[in-house]
Amino acid sequence: MTRQFMNQIFNYLSTNSDLLISNKSIDIYSISQKKFEYLSKKFYPESAPKIFISEAKPTEFITSFIAAVATGFQVFLCNPNWVKQEWEQVLELVQPNIIFGNTPDENFLGSYMEKKNVYPQNSISIKPIHTNNNTKEFFPKNLIMIPTGGSSGKVKFTIHTWETLIASVEGFQKYFQVQQINSFCVLPLYHVSGLMQFMRSFTTGGNLVILPSYKEIFDKKEWNINSDKFFISLVPTQLQKLIQNSETAKWLSNFQTVLLGGAPPWQELFDTARKYQIRLAPTYGMTETAAQIATLKPEDFLTGNNSNGQILPHAEIMIKSENGKILGKNKIGIINIKANSLALGYYPNLFNPSETFMTDDLGFLDNQGCLNIVGRRSQKIITGGENVFPAEVEAAILATGLVTDVCVIGLPDKYWGEIVTAVYITDDLEVSVEKFITAINGKLSKFKQPKYWVKVENLPRNYQGKINRELLTKIAIKKNNISNYE
C-alpha cells in the first residue's frame, strides 16, 4: 500500500479516534499506531503478507484492522467463535502469515504450526500472534476478505478492497443525504453488517457506539447520544426481542433510522414496529455487495410499504428469467447485481468482471422501482408440482402468534416429491396442529400449508439469524421419525 494511502488511513484516525464501547470512551489511535509499527517492522508489505484478524473485543478488532489495512496486508476477517472444523478449513485455504487475536485451542494450533511451519511469537504486549513467512503469494496486497457462509455453514471469503467498501459508504451517504454517519453498532465487526457500520462512521467523521451484544440495551445504560442522529442495524430476531419490551421499543423509536436485514422479516414484526413508530428501513444486501444495495426509507415504511425499497445510487439491480432475459416491472425473476461495491470474487477465485452477479434470490421491481423479495431459489419447495417459498409460509405462521420462531423446509417424500414442513418453537403449551391449521386457513393455499409440524427447543441459527437448513432437515427427520425419507 502506498505511503499516501497509509497517511489517509491515519488522517481518518487522527480526526476520529474516539469511540464508545459499552459506555466507555476509547482512544484507538495509539493502539493502532503501535500495531502498525510492529507489522511494518516485522513484515515486508511488498510481499502482501496475509493476516487473520480474529478479535472478540471491539477495540482489538478495530485497531488490528486499521493497522493491517494501513500496512498493506491481505486482511482476512475471522469469527472468533468458529469451531475446530471451520478453523481447519480456513487455515488450509489461506495459510496466513500472522494471526491477531483468538485462535483455536493450543493442541489443535500446535498441530497446524508443525504442519505449516508456523511459529508463535508474542508481540508488543497486545496479543499473542503466530507467524508464517514461507507462504507463497498469489494475490496483490490491499485486499480485505470478509467471511460469509451459506445455509450449509461452509465458510467462504469474499474478496473486497478499500475502494469497494468506500463505494458502499458513498452510496449510503447519497441515498440518505447525510455527510457524517453516526452508527450504533450491536452486530459483529467481523461480519459485513458490523464492519460497514464502522467504515461509515470512520470514513465520514461520524460518531460510533459499539456494544459487544445487543442484549446490553436491556441494561438501560445511558450512552449520552442524540439517538435521532444515529443509525442502528438489527436482524429480525433482535428487533423482535427489543419490541416485545415496551421500554426498549420506545427507546428504539428515537433513532433516526433502524436498518433491518440479514433474514426475512414478517408482517407481525412490521405491525408492531409501526405501532411504536419505529423508523424501520428494511434492506437488501449481502457480504458480496458490502452490505445493502436497496433500502426502504423510514417514512415510506411508516406509511405501510413492506418492500426493501429503492436501489442505492452505487448499484444496479436487474430481474432476469432463467434464460437470462431481463424482465419488466412486477415480473418475478432472479435478482442480478452490478455495483461499485461488488466483491472481486471468492478467495482465491475471481468473478468475471464483464458479467452481472447472479444471486440465489427471487424478487421483482414494482411500479415505484422498489425491490420486493420472494424467496431463495435454492430453498424453493416443489410439492405435488406446485412451488412453495418458505418465507411466505413462515410469515403466515408467525402472524398467528402461536410460535416464537419458525423455519419452513421441504422434506423428501415418495408421493409428493417434497412435503412442506414447519419446524417451530412455541411457549404455548396448548398449541396443536389443529390450532395451526385453523389459524392459517384463508391465509395460505392448501398446497402451501405444512403437512408436518415439528416442535423443537431451538432452531440452529447463526449470529446473523440465518438457519443451518441442512442441520435442521436432519433434526426434523429424526424428530418426526420419517420412514419414507430417501
C-alpha positions as CSV (number, residue, x, y, z in Angstrom):
1,M,0.0,0.0,0.0
2,T,1.3,3.4,-0.9
3,R,2.6,5.8,1.7
4,Q,-0.2,8.2,0.6
5,F,-2.9,5.7,1.4
6,M,-1.3,4.9,4.8
7,N,-1.4,8.6,5.6
8,Q,-5.1,8.7,4.5
9,I,-6.0,5.9,6.9
10,F,-4.2,7.7,9.9
11,N,-5.7,11.0,8.9
12,Y,-9.2,9.5,9.3
13,L,-8.0,8.1,12.6
14,S,-6.5,11.3,14.0
15,T,-9.7,13.2,13.4
16,N,-12.0,10.5,14.6
17,S,-10.1,8.4,17.1
18,D,-12.6,8.2,19.9
19,L,-15.3,5.6,20.1
20,L,-17.7,4.5,22.7
21,I,-17.7,0.8,23.7
22,S,-20.2,-0.3,26.3
23,N,-20.4,3.2,27.7
24,K,-16.5,3.7,27.8
25,S,-14.7,6.1,25.6
26,I,-11.7,4.5,23.9
27,D,-8.8,6.3,22.1
28,I,-7.9,3.9,19.3
29,Y,-5.1,6.0,17.7
30,S,-2.2,5.0,19.9
31,I,-3.1,1.3,19.9
32,S,-3.5,1.3,16.1
33,Q,-0.2,3.1,15.7
34,K,1.6,0.6,17.9
35,K,0.3,-2.4,15.9
36,F,1.1,-0.6,12.6
37,E,4.7,-0.1,13.7
38,Y,5.0,-3.7,14.7
39,L,3.7,-5.0,11.4
40,S,5.8,-2.6,9.4
41,K,9.0,-3.8,11.1
42,K,8.1,-7.4,11.1
43,F,7.0,-7.9,7.5
44,Y,7.6,-6.5,4.1
45,P,4.4,-5.1,2.7
46,E,5.6,-5.6,-0.8
47,S,5.1,-9.3,-0.4
48,A,1.5,-8.8,0.5
49,P,1.5,-11.0,3.7
50,K,-1.8,-12.5,4.9
51,I,-3.2,-11.7,8.3
52,F,-6.1,-13.3,10.1
53,I,-8.0,-10.9,12.5
54,S,-9.9,-13.0,15.0
55,E,-10.5,-10.4,17.8
56,A,-13.6,-10.8,20.0
57,K,-13.1,-7.4,21.7
58,P,-14.2,-4.4,19.5
59,T,-11.1,-2.3,20.5
60,E,-8.7,-5.0,19.5
61,F,-10.6,-5.8,16.3
62,I,-10.7,-2.2,15.1
63,T,-7.1,-1.4,15.9
64,S,-5.9,-4.6,14.3
65,F,-8.0,-3.9,11.2
66,I,-6.7,-0.3,10.8
67,A,-3.1,-1.3,11.3
68,A,-3.3,-4.3,8.9
69,V,-5.1,-2.2,6.1
70,A,-2.6,0.7,6.5
71,T,0.3,-1.7,6.3
72,G,-0.9,-3.2,3.1
73,F,-1.7,-6.7,4.3
74,Q,-4.2,-9.1,2.7
75,V,-6.7,-8.9,5.6
76,F,-8.9,-11.9,6.4
77,L,-11.6,-11.2,9.0
78,C,-12.4,-14.3,11.2
79,N,-15.2,-15.2,13.5
80,P,-13.6,-15.8,17.0
81,N,-16.4,-18.4,17.7
82,W,-15.5,-20.7,14.8
83,V,-15.2,-24.3,15.8
84,K,-12.3,-26.6,15.0
85,Q,-13.6,-27.8,11.7
86,E,-14.1,-24.2,10.4
87,W,-10.6,-23.2,11.6
88,E,-9.1,-26.2,9.8
89,Q,-10.9,-25.2,6.6
90,V,-9.8,-21.6,6.6
91,L,-6.2,-22.3,7.7
92,E,-5.8,-24.8,4.9
93,L,-7.4,-22.4,2.4
94,V,-5.4,-19.3,3.3
95,Q,-2.3,-20.4,5.1
96,P,-1.8,-17.0,6.9
97,N,1.4,-15.4,7.8
98,I,0.1,-14.0,11.1
99,I,-2.9,-14.2,13.3
100,F,-4.1,-11.4,15.6
101,G,-6.5,-12.4,18.3
102,N,-8.3,-15.5,19.4
103,T,-7.1,-18.8,18.0
104,P,-8.2,-22.5,18.3
105,D,-7.1,-24.5,21.3
106,E,-3.3,-24.9,21.7
107,N,-3.3,-28.6,20.9
108,F,-5.0,-28.0,17.6
109,L,-3.0,-24.9,16.6
110,G,0.2,-26.8,17.6
111,S,-0.5,-29.5,15.0
112,Y,-1.2,-26.8,12.4
113,M,2.0,-25.0,13.3
114,E,4.0,-28.1,12.9
115,K,2.5,-28.9,9.6
116,K,2.7,-25.4,8.1
117,N,5.9,-24.2,9.8
118,V,4.1,-21.5,11.8
119,Y,5.9,-20.3,14.9
120,P,4.3,-18.5,17.8
121,Q,5.6,-15.1,18.9
122,N,4.5,-12.6,21.4
123,S,4.3,-9.0,20.0
124,I,4.1,-5.6,21.6
125,S,2.3,-7.0,24.7
126,I,-1.1,-6.7,22.9
127,K,-2.0,-10.2,21.7
128,P,-0.1,-13.4,21.1
129,I,0.4,-13.9,17.4
130,H,1.5,-16.7,15.1
131,T,3.7,-16.1,12.1
132,N,4.5,-17.9,8.9
133,N,7.0,-16.4,6.5
134,N,7.0,-19.2,3.9
135,T,3.6,-18.8,2.3
136,K,3.6,-18.3,-1.5
137,E,1.6,-15.2,-2.6
138,F,-1.0,-15.4,-5.4
139,F,-2.8,-12.1,-4.8
140,P,-1.8,-8.5,-4.6
141,K,-1.9,-6.5,-1.4
142,N,-4.7,-4.1,-0.3
143,L,-7.4,-6.8,-0.2
144,I,-10.0,-7.2,2.6
145,M,-11.5,-10.6,2.8
146,I,-14.9,-10.8,4.6
147,P,-16.3,-14.2,5.7
148,T,-19.7,-15.4,4.5
149,G,-21.4,-18.8,4.8
150,G,-24.3,-20.4,3.1
151,S,-27.1,-22.4,4.7
152,S,-24.7,-25.4,5.0
153,G,-22.4,-23.3,7.2
154,K,-19.3,-23.7,5.0
155,V,-17.1,-20.6,5.2
156,K,-16.1,-18.6,2.2
157,F,-14.2,-15.3,2.0
158,T,-15.5,-12.6,-0.3
159,I,-12.6,-10.5,-1.8
160,H,-13.1,-6.8,-1.2
161,T,-10.9,-3.7,-1.5
162,W,-10.9,-0.4,0.3
163,E,-12.5,1.0,-2.8
164,T,-15.4,-1.4,-2.8
165,L,-16.1,-0.7,0.9
166,I,-15.9,3.1,0.3
167,A,-18.3,2.8,-2.7
168,S,-20.8,1.3,-0.3
169,V,-20.3,4.1,2.2
170,E,-20.7,6.8,-0.5
171,G,-23.9,5.1,-1.8
172,F,-25.3,5.1,1.7
173,Q,-24.4,8.8,2.1
174,K,-26.1,9.8,-1.1
175,Y,-29.2,7.8,-0.5
176,F,-29.8,9.1,3.0
177,Q,-28.4,12.5,2.2
178,V,-26.1,12.7,5.1
179,Q,-22.5,13.7,5.4
180,Q,-21.5,12.3,8.7
181,I,-22.8,8.9,9.5
182,N,-23.3,8.1,13.2
183,S,-23.6,4.4,14.0
184,F,-24.9,2.5,17.0
185,C,-23.4,-1.0,16.3
186,V,-24.7,-4.2,18.0
187,L,-23.6,-6.6,15.2
188,P,-20.3,-8.5,15.0
189,L,-17.5,-6.4,13.5
190,Y,-16.1,-9.4,11.6
191,H,-19.4,-9.6,9.7
192,V,-20.1,-7.2,6.9
193,S,-23.1,-5.8,8.7
194,G,-20.9,-4.7,11.7
195,L,-17.8,-3.8,9.6
196,M,-19.7,-1.4,7.4
197,Q,-21.1,0.5,10.4
198,F,-17.5,1.1,11.5
199,M,-16.5,2.0,8.0
200,R,-19.3,4.5,7.6
201,S,-18.6,6.4,10.8
202,F,-14.8,6.1,10.5
203,T,-14.5,7.5,7.0
204,T,-17.2,10.2,7.3
205,G,-16.1,11.6,10.7
206,G,-19.3,10.3,12.4
207,N,-19.7,9.0,15.9
208,L,-19.6,5.3,16.7
209,V,-21.0,3.4,19.6
210,I,-20.3,-0.3,19.8
211,L,-22.0,-2.8,22.1
212,P,-20.5,-6.3,22.2
213,S,-24.1,-7.6,22.3
214,Y,-27.5,-6.1,21.7
215,K,-28.6,-7.6,25.0
216,E,-26.7,-4.7,26.7
217,I,-29.6,-2.5,25.6
218,F,-31.8,-4.2,28.2
219,D,-29.4,-2.9,30.9
220,K,-30.8,0.6,30.1
221,K,-27.5,2.3,30.2
222,E,-27.2,5.9,29.2
223,W,-24.9,6.5,26.2
224,N,-25.2,10.3,26.1
225,I,-26.0,10.4,22.4
226,N,-28.7,12.1,20.4
227,S,-30.4,8.9,19.0
228,D,-32.3,10.9,16.4
229,K,-28.9,11.5,14.7
230,F,-27.9,7.8,14.7
231,F,-28.4,4.7,12.6
232,I,-28.7,1.3,14.2
233,S,-28.7,-2.0,12.4
234,L,-30.6,-5.1,13.6
235,V,-31.6,-8.6,12.3
236,P,-35.2,-9.5,12.7
237,T,-34.8,-11.8,15.7
238,Q,-33.1,-8.9,17.6
239,L,-35.8,-6.5,16.6
240,Q,-38.5,-9.0,17.8
241,K,-36.9,-9.2,21.2
242,L,-36.5,-5.5,21.6
243,I,-40.1,-4.6,20.7
244,Q,-41.5,-7.2,23.0
245,N,-40.5,-4.8,25.8
246,S,-42.3,-1.5,25.6
247,E,-39.5,0.4,27.2
248,T,-36.8,-0.8,24.7
249,A,-39.3,-0.4,21.8
250,K,-39.8,3.3,22.8
251,W,-36.1,3.7,23.1
252,L,-35.7,2.3,19.6
253,S,-38.3,4.7,18.2
254,N,-35.9,7.6,19.0
255,F,-33.3,6.5,16.3
256,Q,-33.0,8.4,13.1
257,T,-33.2,5.0,11.2
258,V,-33.3,1.4,12.2
259,L,-31.8,-0.7,9.4
260,L,-33.2,-4.2,9.2
261,G,-31.6,-7.1,7.3
262,G,-29.9,-10.5,7.5
263,A,-33.1,-12.6,7.2
264,P,-36.7,-12.2,6.0
265,P,-38.9,-10.2,8.4
266,W,-42.6,-10.9,8.9
267,Q,-45.8,-8.9,8.9
268,E,-46.4,-9.0,12.7
269,L,-42.9,-7.6,13.2
270,F,-43.7,-4.7,10.9
271,D,-47.1,-4.1,12.5
272,T,-45.5,-3.8,16.0
273,A,-42.7,-1.6,14.7
274,R,-45.3,0.8,13.2
275,K,-47.3,0.7,16.4
276,Y,-44.3,2.2,18.2
277,Q,-43.5,4.5,15.3
278,I,-40.1,2.9,14.8
279,R,-38.3,4.4,11.8
280,L,-37.6,1.0,10.2
281,A,-35.7,0.6,7.0
282,P,-35.8,-2.9,5.6
283,T,-32.7,-3.5,3.5
284,Y,-31.4,-5.9,0.8
285,G,-27.7,-6.7,0.5
286,M,-25.1,-9.3,1.2
287,T,-21.5,-9.7,2.0
288,E,-20.7,-9.8,-1.7
289,T,-22.1,-6.2,-2.1
290,A,-20.5,-4.8,1.1
291,A,-24.0,-4.5,2.8
292,Q,-27.1,-3.0,1.4
293,I,-27.8,-2.1,-2.2
294,A,-31.6,-1.5,-1.7
295,T,-33.2,0.1,1.3
296,L,-36.7,1.3,2.2
297,K,-36.8,4.9,3.5
298,P,-38.3,5.0,7.1
299,E,-41.0,7.5,6.1
300,D,-42.2,5.0,3.4
301,F,-42.2,2.2,5.9
302,L,-44.4,4.1,8.3
303,T,-47.0,4.7,5.6
304,G,-47.3,0.9,5.1
305,N,-44.8,0.0,2.4
306,N,-43.3,-3.5,3.1
307,S,-40.8,-3.7,0.3
308,N,-37.0,-3.5,0.5
309,G,-37.1,-0.1,-1.0
310,Q,-35.3,1.5,-3.9
311,I,-31.8,0.8,-5.3
312,L,-28.9,2.8,-3.8
313,P,-27.0,5.0,-6.2
314,H,-23.9,2.9,-6.4
315,A,-25.7,-0.2,-7.5
316,E,-28.0,-1.6,-10.3
317,I,-30.4,-4.5,-10.0
318,M,-31.8,-6.4,-12.9
319,I,-34.5,-9.1,-12.7
320,K,-33.8,-11.9,-15.1
321,S,-35.5,-15.1,-16.2
322,E,-33.8,-18.5,-16.1
323,N,-32.5,-18.0,-19.6
324,G,-31.1,-14.5,-18.8
325,K,-33.8,-12.3,-20.3
326,I,-34.4,-9.0,-18.4
327,L,-37.9,-8.9,-17.1
328,G,-40.2,-5.9,-16.7
329,K,-41.9,-4.4,-13.7
330,N,-43.8,-6.8,-11.3
331,K,-42.3,-9.9,-13.0
332,I,-40.7,-12.3,-10.6
333,G,-37.2,-13.5,-11.6
334,I,-33.6,-13.9,-10.5
335,I,-32.0,-10.9,-8.9
336,N,-28.8,-9.9,-10.7
337,I,-26.5,-7.2,-9.5
338,K,-24.0,-4.7,-10.8
339,A,-22.4,-2.5,-8.1
340,N,-19.3,-0.4,-7.4
341,S,-19.2,-2.2,-4.1
342,L,-19.3,-5.7,-5.5
343,A,-16.7,-8.1,-4.3
344,L,-14.0,-9.2,-6.7
345,G,-14.7,-12.9,-6.1
346,Y,-14.5,-15.7,-3.5
347,Y,-11.0,-16.3,-2.3
348,P,-8.9,-17.4,-4.2
349,N,-11.1,-17.2,-7.3
350,L,-12.2,-14.0,-9.1
351,F,-15.5,-13.2,-10.7
352,N,-15.8,-12.4,-14.4
353,P,-16.0,-8.6,-14.3
354,S,-18.0,-8.4,-17.5
355,E,-20.8,-10.4,-16.0
356,T,-23.5,-9.4,-13.6
357,F,-23.6,-11.1,-10.2
358,M,-26.4,-13.7,-10.2
359,T,-27.8,-14.2,-6.7
360,D,-29.8,-17.1,-5.3
361,D,-32.7,-14.7,-4.6
362,L,-36.0,-14.3,-6.5
363,G,-37.8,-11.0,-6.5
364,F,-39.3,-8.2,-8.6
365,L,-39.2,-4.5,-9.0
366,D,-42.6,-2.8,-8.6
367,N,-44.0,0.3,-10.3
368,Q,-42.3,2.6,-7.8
369,G,-38.9,0.9,-8.5
370,C,-38.9,-0.8,-5.1
371,L,-37.4,-4.2,-4.7
372,N,-39.6,-7.0,-3.4
373,I,-38.1,-10.3,-2.2
374,V,-40.0,-13.5,-2.9
375,G,-37.5,-16.1,-1.6
376,R,-34.5,-18.1,-2.4
377,R,-34.3,-20.4,-5.4
378,S,-32.4,-23.0,-3.5
379,Q,-35.0,-23.0,-0.7
380,K,-38.0,-23.4,-3.0
381,I,-40.1,-26.4,-2.2
382,I,-41.8,-28.3,-5.0
383,T,-44.7,-30.3,-3.7
384,G,-47.1,-32.1,-6.0
385,G,-45.8,-30.0,-8.9
386,E,-46.5,-26.7,-7.0
387,N,-43.9,-24.2,-6.0
388,V,-43.8,-23.1,-2.3
389,F,-41.5,-20.4,-1.0
390,P,-40.7,-20.8,2.8
391,A,-40.6,-17.1,3.5
392,E,-44.4,-16.7,2.7
393,V,-45.3,-19.7,4.8
394,E,-43.1,-18.6,7.7
395,A,-44.7,-15.1,7.7
396,A,-48.2,-16.6,7.8
397,I,-47.3,-18.8,10.8
398,L,-45.5,-16.1,12.7
399,A,-48.6,-13.8,12.2
400,T,-50.7,-16.3,14.1
401,G,-48.9,-15.5,17.3
402,L,-48.7,-19.3,18.2
403,V,-45.0,-19.5,17.7
404,T,-41.9,-17.5,18.8
405,D,-39.8,-18.8,15.9
406,V,-40.3,-21.0,12.8
407,C,-38.5,-22.3,9.8
408,V,-40.2,-24.0,6.8
409,I,-38.3,-26.7,4.9
410,G,-39.2,-29.3,2.3
411,L,-38.6,-33.0,3.3
412,P,-38.4,-35.6,0.6
413,D,-41.5,-37.7,0.0
414,K,-42.1,-40.6,-2.4
415,Y,-45.6,-39.4,-3.3
416,W,-45.4,-35.5,-3.2
417,G,-41.7,-35.1,-4.1
418,E,-41.4,-32.8,-1.1
419,I,-43.6,-32.2,1.9
420,V,-43.9,-28.7,3.4
421,T,-42.7,-29.0,7.0
422,A,-42.8,-26.3,9.7
423,V,-40.2,-26.6,12.5
424,Y,-41.2,-24.3,15.3
425,I,-40.7,-23.0,18.8
426,T,-43.6,-22.1,21.0
427,D,-44.4,-21.0,24.6
428,D,-48.0,-22.1,24.2
429,L,-48.5,-25.4,26.0
430,E,-51.9,-25.9,24.3
431,V,-50.8,-25.4,20.7
432,S,-51.8,-28.2,18.3
433,V,-51.7,-29.0,14.6
434,E,-55.5,-28.3,14.6
435,K,-54.9,-24.8,16.0
436,F,-52.2,-24.1,13.4
437,I,-54.4,-25.2,10.5
438,T,-57.4,-23.2,11.7
439,A,-55.1,-20.1,12.2
440,I,-53.6,-20.2,8.7
441,N,-56.7,-21.3,6.7
442,G,-57.6,-18.4,4.4
443,K,-54.0,-17.1,4.5
444,L,-52.3,-19.9,2.7
445,S,-53.4,-22.1,-0.2
446,K,-53.9,-25.8,0.8
447,F,-50.7,-26.9,-1.0
448,K,-48.7,-24.3,0.9
449,Q,-49.9,-25.4,4.3
450,P,-47.4,-27.6,6.2
451,K,-48.3,-31.3,6.4
452,Y,-45.6,-31.9,9.0
453,W,-45.3,-29.8,12.2
454,V,-42.2,-30.4,14.3
455,K,-41.7,-28.8,17.7
456,V,-38.1,-28.1,18.8
457,E,-36.5,-26.2,21.7
458,N,-34.1,-24.2,19.5
459,L,-33.5,-23.5,15.8
460,P,-29.9,-23.7,14.6
461,R,-29.4,-20.1,13.8
462,N,-26.0,-18.4,13.4
463,Y,-25.0,-15.0,14.8
464,Q,-26.8,-13.3,11.9
465,G,-30.1,-15.1,12.4
466,K,-29.6,-17.4,9.4
467,I,-30.6,-21.0,9.8
468,N,-28.4,-24.0,9.0
469,R,-31.1,-25.8,6.9
470,E,-29.0,-28.9,6.4
471,L,-28.8,-29.5,10.1
472,L,-32.4,-28.6,10.6
473,T,-33.5,-31.1,8.0
474,K,-31.7,-33.9,9.9
475,I,-33.3,-32.7,13.2
476,A,-36.8,-32.7,11.6
477,I,-36.4,-36.2,10.1
478,K,-35.2,-37.6,13.4
479,K,-37.9,-35.8,15.5
480,N,-40.7,-36.8,13.1
481,N,-39.4,-40.4,12.5
482,I,-40.0,-40.1,8.8
483,S,-39.7,-43.6,7.3
484,N,-40.0,-42.6,3.6
485,Y,-37.0,-40.3,3.7
486,E,-34.6,-41.1,0.9
